[in-house]
């Protein structure tokens, strides 16, 4: 590869675009000029020619000096910060802070700054520096700079030095059930698992078996039109929730519906259809449930309920209105806004407001659905805590959103267009991954004081005791793939991780929640250390915990991380029974996804499994000789108890002996991803009630209880 122009390297560095990186094998790879130009273009920076790059560098300088203050300043509690201020050279300036509670901190100390003034449009601009005190309370404050009659303000975000576990958890350990909610339903569900089913699973695992949390797949909203996207990791919105998870009868106004018997018959129809299908059918379930919810929506609300709805709408504001309007537009024009008539392609367009006014009831119905979801999520969390859980519900936050969806429409001004987020090649995905999701623009996030990101994190934690953040390394750097390029032809773009992780910690502290970062894959070692420093948990999957410094065998339990959520498997692998049977190799062979011959893959897999069986026998969790699948699965989960990990997860499919994969990475329609209903080892579909009565599930849950119970001397 030819050497990159110096001007391109400099402008890429200024915007956090990597010109090279170390791959998963440790090799340093240079990024192509075409990729860099495309990534900078997605940031609004023309850089194809030398003249464009020279102008971009000059514009970057001018923009810096034109600003009186940074758009946002992020500091840590207990650590003094610094802020620069730009004024006409020689003019006096003072800086003060209005705290979140309305009080004022005046007289910030000026620091020495000997930077030479800059000539901007015939005016000399000077730079002064001020110290941000270390003793400010955490929160979202306003920083003011006054020079003459001018009063400029900026957002000042003070984040916790480190997130401490909520008092309910303290220093103890906890285990939790990990479930794909859509896959497990009850007799009173409407063809798909719902929030009442989640509540019941939480209560069972806590009251019967001492669970401290329940981890659920992302409940983010999908487009309300067929075909409904099955992947919870490719939502139309991460800010709002999929109403397919509502329990109709749990809406208070259901009690006042005339002819409730007809709605119950509709529920029986939905369940009968689901029973006849081999896979979860979201479209069929939503069609019946939507009609029932529309009937309940039209019931007159009591004055108190009307006030509660008004308060919800006020709290959610413009974001809720935009989402509800997008849903109504999607029902008219389809679930991809990029194919809509031009006049509807931006939320600020006059035609959008006209549409919302003309379809007021349709828009309000979608607002009302989100209110009901907020209520039912609150009930689920309250029930989980009342049943004895220390944390309650742990939600899952996806990496991004569908490029044609509601968030991409409403937030298009802060998302990067012309690129998609993904991942470079690694040991398990050697062709890389393109997730087709538009990433945040780091510069635009800064411009708006990180408000969209703050709102997202705050919402997912509103009724939760924890959140798992998928691919949390994307808050440090994210792999950008220009449109038309292969996943191998991308580059990393850096984010201000001090701000992003700090905001996560601030919102979690206010919610009394833990944060688990999914930090698997290609991760810079210092990033894991940084997450630990800030009080965030990491993720460990048993099959991936290898002693890379000691020959590649199983990493001994005593050397696992303490501040970690540990499990045997993950949703991207088969349940443990299927993994032991080589299901992950068989599926990839059938779908031509193997990077080497199947015989080699199987041999390597058998060697890995034998190494783990040997480790289980070494520590006395598995008897020498033949062992049943159930024996091995129980021993693997018991092994988690030998680690210092504070949080342990039991996958619900493992609890009931399911063997079928929920998701096969690298496929879309080749495999029925995210559509596999929960079943026992014999393939018979299992309901929530079946889980409660299943001896295998009870036995594994007790293994988990013992794993987190301190041994009394």
C-alpha positions as CSV (number, residue, x, y, z in Angstrom):
1,X,0.0,0.0,0.0
2,X,1.3,3.4,-0.9
3,X,2.1,5.9,1.8
4,X,-0.8,8.1,2.8
5,X,-0.6,11.9,2.2
6,X,0.5,13.8,5.3
7,X,-2.5,16.1,5.1
8,X,-4.9,13.1,5.1
9,X,-3.2,11.6,8.1
10,X,-3.4,14.9,10.0
11,X,-7.1,15.5,9.3
12,X,-8.0,11.9,10.1
13,X,-6.2,12.2,13.4
14,X,-8.1,15.4,14.3
15,X,-11.4,13.7,13.7
16,X,-10.4,10.4,15.4
17,X,-10.3,8.3,12.3
18,X,-7.7,5.6,12.5
19,X,-5.1,5.4,9.7
20,X,-4.0,1.9,10.9
21,X,-4.8,-0.6,13.6
22,X,-3.7,-3.9,15.1
23,X,-5.9,-6.9,14.1
24,X,-6.9,-9.8,16.3
25,X,-3.6,-11.6,15.6
26,X,-1.5,-8.5,16.6
27,X,-0.5,-7.5,13.1
28,X,-0.6,-3.8,12.3
29,X,-2.7,-3.0,9.2
30,X,-2.8,0.3,7.3
31,X,-6.1,1.7,6.3
32,X,-6.6,2.6,2.6
33,X,-6.9,6.1,1.4
34,X,-10.4,5.4,-0.1
35,X,-11.7,4.2,3.3
36,X,-10.3,7.3,5.1
37,X,-11.8,9.6,2.5
38,X,-15.2,7.9,2.9
39,X,-15.1,7.9,6.7
40,X,-14.2,11.6,6.8
41,X,-17.0,12.3,4.3
42,X,-19.5,10.7,6.7
43,X,-18.2,13.2,9.2
44,X,-18.9,16.1,6.8
45,X,-15.2,16.6,5.9
46,X,-14.3,16.5,2.2
47,X,-10.8,15.0,1.9
48,X,-10.4,13.5,-1.5
49,X,-7.9,16.0,-2.8
50,X,-5.0,17.9,-1.3
51,X,-6.9,21.2,-1.7
52,X,-9.9,19.8,0.2
53,X,-7.7,18.5,3.0
54,X,-5.8,21.8,3.3
55,X,-9.1,23.6,3.5
56,X,-10.5,21.1,6.0
57,X,-7.5,21.6,8.3
58,X,-7.9,25.4,8.1
59,X,-11.7,25.1,8.7
60,X,-11.0,22.9,11.7
61,X,-8.7,25.6,13.2
62,X,-11.2,28.4,12.5
63,X,-14.1,26.5,14.1
64,X,-12.0,25.9,17.2
65,X,-11.2,29.6,17.7
66,X,-14.7,30.8,16.7
67,X,-16.2,29.0,19.7
68,X,-16.3,30.9,23.0
69,X,-16.6,27.6,24.9
70,X,-16.5,23.9,24.1
71,X,-20.1,22.6,23.3
72,X,-19.9,20.3,26.3
73,X,-17.3,19.7,29.1
74,X,-17.2,16.3,30.9
75,X,-15.2,15.8,34.1
76,X,-15.1,13.3,36.9
77,X,-16.2,13.9,40.5
78,X,-13.2,14.3,42.8
79,X,-10.9,15.3,39.9
80,X,-10.3,19.0,38.9
81,X,-10.9,19.8,35.3
82,X,-9.9,22.5,32.9
83,X,-12.0,24.5,30.4
84,X,-10.8,26.9,27.8
85,X,-12.6,30.2,26.9
86,X,-12.1,32.3,23.8
87,X,-12.6,36.1,23.8
88,X,-11.3,39.1,22.0
89,X,-7.6,39.2,22.9
90,X,-7.1,41.3,26.0
91,X,-10.8,41.4,27.1
92,X,-11.5,40.3,30.7
93,X,-13.6,37.2,31.2
94,X,-15.2,35.4,34.2
95,X,-16.4,31.9,34.5
96,X,-19.2,30.5,36.8
97,X,-21.3,27.5,37.1
98,X,-25.1,27.1,37.7
99,X,-25.5,23.7,39.3
100,X,-28.3,21.3,38.5
101,X,-30.1,22.2,41.7
102,X,-30.1,25.9,40.8
103,X,-27.3,27.0,43.1
104,X,-24.3,28.9,41.7
105,X,-20.5,28.3,42.0
106,X,-18.8,31.5,41.1
107,X,-15.3,32.7,40.9
108,X,-13.6,29.8,39.1
109,X,-9.8,30.1,39.3
110,X,-8.0,31.1,36.2
111,X,-5.0,29.0,35.2
112,X,-1.9,30.1,33.3
113,X,-2.3,29.8,29.5
114,X,0.4,31.2,27.3
115,X,-1.1,30.2,24.0
116,X,-0.6,32.8,21.3
117,X,-3.7,34.6,20.0
118,X,-5.3,33.6,16.7
119,X,-6.3,36.0,13.9
120,X,-9.9,35.2,12.9
121,X,-11.6,37.4,10.3
122,X,-9.4,40.4,11.3
123,X,-9.9,40.0,15.0
124,X,-7.4,38.6,17.5
125,X,-8.8,35.8,19.6
126,X,-7.2,35.0,22.9
127,X,-7.6,31.8,25.0
128,X,-7.9,31.7,28.8
129,X,-8.1,28.6,30.9
130,X,-10.1,28.0,34.1
131,X,-10.1,25.3,36.7
132,X,-13.3,23.3,37.2
133,X,-13.4,22.4,40.9
134,X,-13.0,18.8,42.0
135,X,-15.8,19.0,44.6
136,X,-18.7,19.6,42.2
137,X,-21.7,17.2,42.6
138,X,-22.3,14.7,39.8
139,X,-25.0,15.8,37.4
140,X,-25.7,18.0,34.4
141,X,-24.8,21.6,35.1
142,X,-24.4,24.8,33.1
143,X,-21.0,26.5,32.7
144,X,-21.1,30.3,31.9
145,X,-18.4,32.6,30.5
146,X,-19.1,36.3,30.9
147,X,-17.2,38.9,29.0
148,X,-18.7,42.4,28.9
149,X,-22.4,42.0,28.1
150,X,-21.9,38.6,26.6
151,X,-22.9,35.5,28.6
152,X,-22.1,32.2,26.8
153,X,-23.1,28.9,28.3
154,X,-22.2,25.3,27.8
155,X,-23.2,21.9,29.2
156,X,-21.0,20.7,32.1
157,X,-21.3,17.0,32.9
158,X,-19.8,15.8,36.2
159,X,-19.7,12.0,36.2
160,X,-19.0,9.6,39.1
161,X,-15.3,8.7,39.6
162,X,-16.5,5.1,39.7
163,X,-19.9,3.4,39.7
164,X,-20.4,1.4,42.9
165,X,-22.8,-1.5,43.0
166,X,-26.3,-0.7,44.4
167,X,-26.7,-1.1,48.1
168,X,-29.1,-4.0,47.5
169,X,-26.3,-6.0,46.0
170,X,-23.5,-4.7,48.1
171,X,-20.5,-7.0,48.1
172,X,-22.5,-10.2,47.6
173,X,-22.7,-12.3,44.5
174,X,-25.9,-12.9,42.5
175,X,-27.1,-15.2,39.8
176,X,-29.7,-14.6,37.2
177,X,-31.8,-16.2,34.5
178,X,-31.0,-15.1,30.9
179,X,-34.0,-15.4,28.6
180,X,-35.1,-14.5,25.1
181,X,-38.5,-13.3,26.1
182,X,-40.2,-13.9,22.7
183,X,-39.3,-17.6,22.8
184,X,-41.2,-18.5,26.0
185,X,-44.9,-17.9,26.5
186,X,-47.7,-19.0,28.8
187,X,-51.3,-20.0,28.2
188,X,-52.3,-16.3,28.7
189,X,-49.8,-14.9,26.3
190,X,-50.9,-13.7,22.9
191,X,-48.8,-16.0,20.7
192,X,-45.5,-14.7,22.0
193,X,-43.8,-14.2,25.4
194,X,-44.7,-10.9,27.1
195,X,-43.9,-8.8,30.1
196,X,-46.2,-10.7,32.4
197,X,-44.3,-13.9,31.4
198,X,-41.1,-12.0,32.2
199,X,-42.5,-11.1,35.6
200,X,-43.5,-14.7,36.3
201,X,-40.0,-16.0,35.4
202,X,-38.4,-13.4,37.6
203,X,-40.7,-14.3,40.6
204,X,-40.1,-18.0,40.1
205,X,-36.3,-17.7,39.9
206,X,-36.1,-15.4,42.9
207,X,-38.7,-16.8,45.2
208,X,-37.9,-20.5,44.5
209,X,-34.2,-20.4,43.8
210,X,-32.7,-17.1,45.1
211,X,-32.0,-15.4,41.8
212,X,-30.8,-11.8,42.1
213,X,-31.7,-10.7,38.5
214,X,-33.2,-11.7,35.2
215,X,-31.4,-10.8,32.1
216,X,-33.7,-10.3,29.1
217,X,-33.0,-9.8,25.4
218,X,-33.3,-6.2,24.0
219,X,-36.9,-5.2,24.2
220,X,-36.3,-2.3,21.7
221,X,-39.1,-1.4,19.3
222,X,-39.5,-2.9,15.9
223,X,-41.4,-1.4,13.0
224,X,-45.1,-2.0,13.7
225,X,-45.6,-3.4,10.2
226,X,-45.0,-6.8,8.6
227,X,-42.6,-8.3,8.3
228,X,-41.5,-7.4,11.8
229,X,-37.8,-7.5,12.2
230,X,-37.0,-10.6,14.3
231,X,-33.6,-9.5,15.5
232,X,-33.7,-7.7,18.9
233,X,-30.3,-6.3,17.9
234,X,-31.6,-4.5,14.8
235,X,-34.4,-2.4,16.3
236,X,-36.2,0.5,14.7
237,X,-35.7,2.4,18.0
238,X,-33.5,1.8,21.1
239,X,-35.3,4.6,23.0
240,X,-38.7,2.9,22.9
241,X,-40.1,-0.6,23.4
242,X,-41.7,-3.2,21.2
243,X,-45.5,-3.3,22.0
244,X,-45.6,-6.9,21.0
245,X,-44.4,-7.6,24.5
246,X,-47.5,-6.0,26.1
247,X,-50.0,-8.2,28.1
248,X,-53.4,-6.9,26.9
249,X,-55.2,-7.9,30.1
250,X,-52.7,-6.0,32.2
251,X,-53.8,-2.7,30.8
252,X,-56.1,-1.2,33.5
253,X,-58.7,-0.1,31.0
254,X,-59.2,-3.7,29.8
255,X,-61.5,-4.2,32.8
256,X,-63.9,-1.7,31.2
257,X,-64.0,-3.1,27.7
258,X,-67.4,-4.2,26.6
259,X,-67.4,-7.7,25.2
260,X,-64.1,-8.8,26.8
261,X,-65.0,-12.3,25.9
262,X,-64.3,-11.5,22.2
263,X,-60.8,-10.4,23.1
264,X,-60.2,-13.6,25.1
265,X,-61.3,-15.6,22.0
266,X,-58.8,-13.6,20.0
267,X,-56.1,-14.6,22.4
268,X,-57.0,-18.2,22.1
269,X,-56.8,-17.9,18.3
270,X,-53.3,-16.3,18.6
271,X,-52.1,-19.1,20.8
272,X,-53.6,-21.8,18.6
273,X,-51.8,-20.4,15.6
274,X,-48.6,-20.2,17.5
275,X,-49.0,-23.8,18.6
276,X,-49.2,-24.9,14.9
277,X,-46.1,-23.1,13.9
278,X,-42.5,-24.4,14.4
279,X,-41.2,-20.9,14.8
280,X,-42.1,-17.7,16.6
281,X,-44.4,-15.7,14.3
282,X,-44.3,-12.0,15.4
283,X,-46.4,-10.8,12.6
284,X,-49.4,-13.1,13.4
285,X,-49.1,-12.3,17.1
286,X,-48.9,-8.6,16.6
287,X,-51.9,-8.5,14.2
288,X,-54.2,-10.0,16.8
289,X,-52.7,-8.1,19.7
290,X,-52.8,-4.8,17.9
291,X,-56.5,-5.1,17.2
292,X,-57.1,-5.9,20.9
293,X,-55.0,-3.1,22.1
294,X,-56.8,-0.6,19.8
295,X,-60.1,-1.7,21.4
296,X,-58.7,-1.0,24.9
297,X,-57.2,2.3,23.8
298,X,-60.6,3.6,22.9
299,X,-61.9,3.0,26.4
300,X,-62.5,6.3,28.3
301,X,-59.8,6.8,30.9
302,X,-60.5,8.0,34.5
303,X,-59.4,11.5,35.4
304,X,-56.4,10.1,37.3
305,X,-55.3,7.9,34.5
306,X,-55.6,10.8,32.1
307,X,-53.4,12.9,34.3
308,X,-50.8,10.0,34.4
309,X,-50.9,9.8,30.6
310,X,-50.4,13.5,30.3
311,X,-47.4,13.4,32.7
312,X,-45.9,10.6,30.6
313,X,-46.2,12.6,27.4
314,X,-44.7,15.6,29.0
315,X,-41.8,13.7,30.3
316,X,-41.0,12.0,27.0
317,X,-41.6,15.2,25.0
318,X,-40.5,15.5,21.4
319,X,-38.8,12.1,21.2
320,X,-42.1,10.4,21.9
321,X,-44.0,12.5,19.4
322,X,-41.4,11.8,16.7
323,X,-41.5,8.1,17.4
324,X,-45.2,7.9,17.4
325,X,-45.4,9.9,14.2
326,X,-42.8,7.7,12.5
327,X,-44.9,4.6,13.5
328,X,-48.0,6.1,11.9
329,X,-46.1,7.0,8.8
330,X,-44.6,3.5,8.6
331,X,-48.2,2.1,8.7
332,X,-48.9,4.2,5.6
333,X,-45.7,4.1,3.7
334,X,-43.7,1.1,5.0
335,X,-41.1,0.6,7.7
336,X,-38.1,2.2,5.8
337,X,-38.2,6.0,5.8
338,X,-35.6,6.2,3.1
339,X,-38.3,4.9,0.6
340,X,-41.0,7.4,1.8
341,X,-42.1,10.4,-0.3
342,X,-39.4,13.1,0.0
343,X,-41.6,15.4,2.1
344,X,-41.7,12.9,5.0
345,X,-38.0,12.1,5.2
346,X,-37.1,14.5,8.0
347,X,-39.0,15.0,11.2
348,X,-38.8,18.8,11.0
349,X,-40.4,18.9,7.5
350,X,-43.8,20.8,7.4
351,X,-45.5,17.8,5.7
352,X,-44.7,15.6,8.7
353,X,-46.5,18.0,11.1
354,X,-49.4,18.1,8.7
355,X,-49.5,14.3,8.5
356,X,-49.4,14.1,12.3
357,X,-52.3,16.5,12.7
358,X,-54.4,14.6,10.0
359,X,-53.7,11.3,11.7
360,X,-53.9,12.4,15.3
361,X,-55.6,9.3,16.7
362,X,-53.2,7.0,14.9
363,X,-50.2,8.9,16.2
364,X,-51.7,9.0,19.7
365,X,-52.3,5.3,19.7
366,X,-48.5,4.7,19.3
367,X,-47.8,7.2,22.2
368,X,-50.3,5.3,24.3
369,X,-48.7,2.0,23.6
370,X,-45.4,3.3,25.0
371,X,-47.2,4.5,28.1
372,X,-48.6,1.0,28.7
373,X,-45.1,-0.5,28.2
374,X,-43.7,1.9,30.7
375,X,-46.3,0.9,33.2
376,X,-45.8,-2.8,32.6
377,X,-42.0,-2.5,32.8
378,X,-42.4,-0.7,36.1
379,X,-44.6,-3.6,37.4
380,X,-42.1,-6.2,36.3
381,X,-39.2,-4.5,38.1
382,X,-41.3,-3.9,41.2
383,X,-42.4,-7.6,41.3
384,X,-38.9,-8.8,40.8
385,X,-37.6,-6.8,43.7
386,X,-40.5,-7.7,46.0
387,X,-39.8,-11.4,45.3
388,X,-36.3,-11.0,46.7
389,X,-34.1,-10.0,43.8
390,X,-31.2,-7.7,44.6
391,X,-31.2,-6.2,41.2
392,X,-34.3,-7.2,39.3
393,X,-34.5,-6.8,35.6
394,X,-31.3,-6.4,33.6
395,X,-32.1,-5.0,30.2
396,X,-29.9,-5.4,27.1
397,X,-28.9,-2.4,25.0
398,X,-28.2,-3.1,21.4
399,X,-25.3,-1.5,19.5
400,X,-27.4,0.5,17.0
401,X,-30.6,0.7,15.0
402,X,-32.1,-0.1,11.6
403,X,-30.9,2.5,9.1
404,X,-34.5,2.8,7.8
405,X,-36.1,2.9,11.3
406,X,-37.5,5.5,13.7
407,X,-34.3,6.4,15.5
408,X,-32.4,6.8,12.2
409,X,-35.1,9.1,11.0
410,X,-35.5,11.2,14.1
411,X,-31.8,11.3,14.9
412,X,-30.4,11.5,11.4
413,X,-28.6,14.8,12.2
414,X,-26.5,13.1,14.8
415,X,-25.9,9.8,12.9
416,X,-23.2,9.2,10.3
417,X,-24.6,8.6,6.8
418,X,-22.8,6.7,4.2
419,X,-21.2,4.2,6.6
420,X,-22.3,1.3,8.7
421,X,-21.1,0.0,12.1
422,X,-19.6,-3.5,12.2
423,X,-16.5,-5.4,13.3
424,X,-13.2,-6.2,11.7
425,X,-12.2,-9.9,11.2
426,X,-11.5,-11.8,14.4
427,X,-11.0,-15.4,15.4
428,X,-14.7,-16.3,15.2
429,X,-15.7,-14.1,12.2
430,X,-12.8,-14.1,9.9
431,X,-14.6,-12.1,7.2
432,X,-15.6,-9.3,9.5
433,X,-19.1,-8.2,10.2
434,X,-21.3,-5.5,8.7
435,X,-24.2,-4.7,11.1
436,X,-25.8,-2.2,8.6
437,X,-26.4,0.2,11.5
438,X,-25.6,4.0,11.2
439,X,-23.2,5.0,14.0
440,X,-23.3,8.1,16.1
441,X,-21.3,11.0,14.8
442,X,-18.9,11.8,17.7
443,X,-18.7,15.5,16.7
444,X,-22.5,15.9,16.6
445,X,-22.9,14.2,20.0
446,X,-20.6,16.7,21.5
447,X,-22.5,19.6,19.8
448,X,-25.7,18.6,21.5
449,X,-24.2,17.9,24.9
450,X,-24.7,14.2,24.4
451,X,-28.4,14.6,25.0
452,X,-29.6,11.7,22.6
453,X,-27.2,9.3,24.3
454,X,-28.1,10.5,27.8
455,X,-31.8,10.0,27.0
456,X,-31.2,6.5,25.6
457,X,-29.3,5.3,28.7
458,X,-31.7,7.0,31.1
459,X,-34.7,5.3,29.4
460,X,-33.3,1.8,29.4
461,X,-32.4,2.1,33.1
462,X,-35.7,3.7,34.2
463,X,-37.2,0.4,35.4
464,X,-34.1,-1.8,35.8
465,X,-31.5,-2.9,38.2
466,X,-28.9,-3.3,35.5
467,X,-28.1,-3.0,31.8
468,X,-25.9,-5.2,29.6
469,X,-24.4,-3.0,26.9
470,X,-23.8,-5.0,23.7
471,X,-20.3,-4.3,22.2
472,X,-19.5,-1.7,24.8
473,X,-16.1,-1.2,23.1
474,X,-18.1,0.7,20.6
475,X,-18.2,3.6,23.1
476,X,-14.4,3.7,22.8
477,X,-14.0,3.1,19.1
478,X,-16.3,1.7,16.5
479,X,-15.5,0.0,13.2
480,X,-17.0,2.1,10.3
481,X,-17.5,0.4,7.0
482,X,-18.2,2.8,4.0
483,X,-21.1,2.0,1.9
484,X,-20.1,-0.4,-0.9
485,X,-17.1,-1.7,1.0
486,X,-16.5,-5.1,2.5
487,X,-16.3,-5.4,6.3
488,X,-12.6,-5.9,5.9
489,X,-12.3,-2.5,4.3
490,X,-13.3,-0.3,7.3
491,X,-11.5,1.6,9.9
492,X,-11.9,2.5,13.6
493,X,-13.4,5.9,14.6
494,X,-12.8,7.0,18.1
495,X,-15.4,8.4,20.5
496,X,-14.8,10.3,23.7
497,X,-15.0,7.3,26.0
498,X,-14.4,9.5,29.1
499,X,-17.7,11.2,28.2
500,X,-19.6,8.1,27.0
501,X,-18.7,5.8,29.8
502,X,-19.0,8.6,32.3
503,X,-22.6,9.3,31.2
504,X,-23.4,5.6,31.5
505,X,-22.0,5.6,35.0
506,X,-23.9,8.8,36.0
507,X,-27.3,7.4,34.7
508,X,-26.7,4.0,36.4
509,X,-25.8,5.6,39.7
510,X,-29.0,7.6,39.6
511,X,-31.0,4.5,38.7
512,X,-29.2,2.3,41.4
513,X,-28.1,-0.1,38.7
514,X,-25.1,-2.1,37.6
515,X,-23.7,-1.9,34.1
516,X,-22.3,-5.0,32.3
517,X,-20.2,-4.3,29.2
518,X,-20.1,-7.0,26.6
519,X,-16.3,-6.7,26.1
520,X,-15.7,-9.8,23.9
521,X,-13.9,-9.8,20.5
522,X,-11.1,-7.5,19.5
523,X,-10.5,-5.3,22.6
524,X,-7.6,-3.1,23.4
525,X,-6.3,-4.4,26.8
526,X,-6.3,-1.0,28.4
527,X,-10.1,-0.6,27.6
528,X,-11.0,-3.5,30.0
529,X,-8.8,-1.9,32.7
530,X,-10.6,1.4,32.1
531,X,-14.1,-0.2,32.5
532,X,-13.0,-1.7,35.8
533,X,-11.6,1.6,37.0
534,X,-15.0,3.3,36.2
535,X,-16.9,0.5,38.1
536,X,-18.4,-1.3,35.1
537,X,-18.6,-5.1,34.9
538,X,-17.1,-7.1,32.0
539,X,-18.4,-10.3,30.4
540,X,-16.9,-13.8,30.5
541,X,-18.2,-16.8,28.4
542,X,-16.7,-20.1,29.6
543,X,-15.9,-21.4,26.2
544,X,-13.9,-18.3,25.4
545,X,-12.0,-18.2,28.8
546,X,-8.7,-19.7,27.7
547,X,-5.3,-19.5,29.3
548,X,-3.6,-17.8,26.3
549,X,-0.3,-17.4,28.3
550,X,-0.3,-21.1,29.4
551,X,-0.9,-23.1,26.2
552,X,-4.5,-22.1,25.4
553,X,-6.3,-24.5,27.7
554,X,-9.1,-23.6,30.1
555,X,-8.4,-20.5,32.2
556,X,-8.4,-21.7,35.8
557,X,-11.4,-20.5,37.7
558,X,-9.4,-18.5,40.3
559,X,-8.0,-16.3,37.5
560,X,-11.3,-15.2,36.1
561,X,-12.3,-11.5,36.6
562,X,-14.2,-10.6,39.7
563,X,-16.2,-7.7,38.4
564,X,-17.8,-9.7,35.6
565,X,-21.0,-11.3,34.4
566,X,-20.0,-14.9,33.7
567,X,-21.9,-17.6,31.9
568,X,-21.3,-20.9,30.1
569,X,-22.8,-19.8,26.8
570,X,-24.2,-16.8,24.9
571,X,-27.1,-16.3,22.5
572,X,-24.6,-16.4,19.6
573,X,-23.8,-20.1,20.4
574,X,-26.0,-23.1,20.7
575,X,-27.3,-24.0,24.2
576,X,-24.7,-26.0,26.1
577,X,-26.3,-29.4,25.2
578,X,-26.2,-28.5,21.5
579,X,-22.6,-27.1,21.9
580,X,-21.5,-30.4,23.4
581,X,-23.0,-32.2,20.4
582,X,-21.1,-30.0,18.0
583,X,-24.3,-28.1,16.8
584,X,-22.3,-25.0,16.1
585,X,-20.0,-26.8,13.8
586,X,-22.8,-28.7,12.0
587,X,-24.8,-25.5,11.3
588,X,-21.8,-23.6,10.0
589,X,-20.8,-26.5,7.8
590,X,-24.3,-26.7,6.3
591,X,-24.3,-22.9,5.7
592,X,-20.8,-22.8,4.3
593,X,-19.6,-20.6,7.1
594,X,-16.5,-22.5,8.1
595,X,-13.1,-21.0,7.5
596,X,-11.4,-24.5,7.4
597,X,-12.5,-28.1,6.6
598,X,-15.2,-29.5,8.8
599,X,-13.0,-32.3,10.0
600,X,-10.4,-29.9,11.3
601,X,-13.1,-27.8,13.0
602,X,-14.6,-30.8,14.7
603,X,-11.3,-32.1,15.8
604,X,-10.4,-28.7,17.3
605,X,-13.8,-28.5,19.0
606,X,-13.5,-32.0,20.5
607,X,-10.0,-31.1,21.8
608,X,-11.4,-28.0,23.4
609,X,-14.3,-29.9,25.0
610,X,-12.0,-32.6,26.3
611,X,-9.8,-29.9,27.9
612,X,-12.8,-28.5,29.7
613,X,-14.0,-32.0,30.8
614,X,-10.5,-32.6,32.2
615,X,-10.6,-29.3,34.1
616,X,-14.0,-30.2,35.6
617,X,-12.6,-33.5,36.7
618,X,-9.5,-31.8,38.1
619,X,-11.5,-29.6,40.4
620,X,-13.8,-32.5,41.4
621,X,-17.0,-31.3,39.7
622,X,-17.2,-34.3,37.3
623,X,-16.5,-37.9,38.0
624,X,-13.9,-39.8,36.0
625,X,-15.5,-41.8,33.2
626,X,-18.6,-41.4,31.1
627,X,-20.9,-38.6,32.0
628,X,-24.3,-37.6,30.8
629,X,-25.0,-34.3,29.1
630,X,-27.0,-33.2,32.2
631,X,-24.0,-34.0,34.4
632,X,-21.6,-32.0,32.2
633,X,-24.0,-29.0,32.0
634,X,-24.4,-28.9,35.8
635,X,-20.7,-29.2,36.3
636,X,-20.0,-26.4,33.9
637,X,-22.4,-24.1,35.8
638,X,-21.0,-25.2,39.1
639,X,-17.6,-24.2,37.8
640,X,-18.8,-20.7,37.5
641,X,-19.2,-20.8,41.2
642,X,-15.5,-21.5,41.6
643,X,-14.7,-18.2,39.9
644,X,-14.6,-14.8,41.7
645,X,-17.2,-13.4,39.3
646,X,-19.8,-11.3,41.1
647,X,-22.6,-12.0,38.7
648,X,-23.4,-15.4,37.1
649,X,-26.0,-16.1,34.4
650,X,-27.9,-19.3,33.7
651,X,-29.3,-19.4,30.1
652,X,-32.9,-20.5,30.1
653,X,-32.4,-22.9,27.2
654,X,-29.7,-24.6,29.3
655,X,-32.0,-24.8,32.2
656,X,-34.6,-26.8,30.3
657,X,-32.2,-28.8,28.1
658,X,-32.9,-27.1,24.8
659,X,-30.3,-27.7,22.1
660,X,-31.3,-25.4,19.3
661,X,-29.3,-22.2,18.5
662,X,-31.2,-18.9,18.8
663,X,-28.9,-17.0,16.5
664,X,-26.2,-18.0,14.0
665,X,-23.9,-15.0,13.3
666,X,-23.2,-14.4,9.6
667,X,-26.7,-15.3,8.5
668,X,-30.0,-13.5,7.9
669,X,-32.6,-15.8,6.4
670,X,-30.3,-18.8,6.0
671,X,-31.1,-19.7,9.6
672,X,-34.3,-18.8,11.6
673,X,-32.5,-16.4,13.9
674,X,-34.4,-15.1,16.9
675,X,-37.5,-17.1,16.0
676,X,-36.8,-20.4,17.8
677,X,-39.3,-21.1,20.6
678,X,-38.1,-22.6,23.9
679,X,-38.2,-26.4,23.9
680,X,-36.9,-29.3,25.9
681,X,-34.2,-31.7,24.7
682,X,-36.9,-33.8,22.9
683,X,-37.9,-30.7,20.9
684,X,-41.3,-30.3,22.7
685,X,-42.2,-26.7,23.1
686,X,-42.2,-25.5,26.7
687,X,-44.3,-22.8,28.3
688,X,-43.6,-20.7,31.4
689,X,-45.6,-23.2,33.5
690,X,-43.5,-26.1,32.1
691,X,-40.3,-24.3,33.2
692,X,-41.7,-24.0,36.7
693,X,-42.4,-27.7,36.8
694,X,-39.3,-29.0,35.1
695,X,-36.9,-30.9,37.4
696,X,-33.9,-30.2,35.2
697,X,-34.6,-26.4,35.5
698,X,-35.0,-26.6,39.3
699,X,-31.8,-28.6,39.6
700,X,-29.7,-26.2,37.6
701,X,-31.3,-23.2,39.4
702,X,-30.2,-24.8,42.7
703,X,-26.7,-25.2,41.3
704,X,-26.7,-21.5,40.7
705,X,-28.0,-20.7,44.2
706,X,-25.2,-22.8,45.7
707,X,-22.7,-21.1,43.4
708,X,-23.4,-17.7,44.8
709,X,-24.0,-18.7,48.4
710,X,-21.1,-18.1,50.7
711,X,-19.6,-21.2,52.3
712,X,-20.0,-21.1,56.0
713,X,-17.0,-22.1,58.0
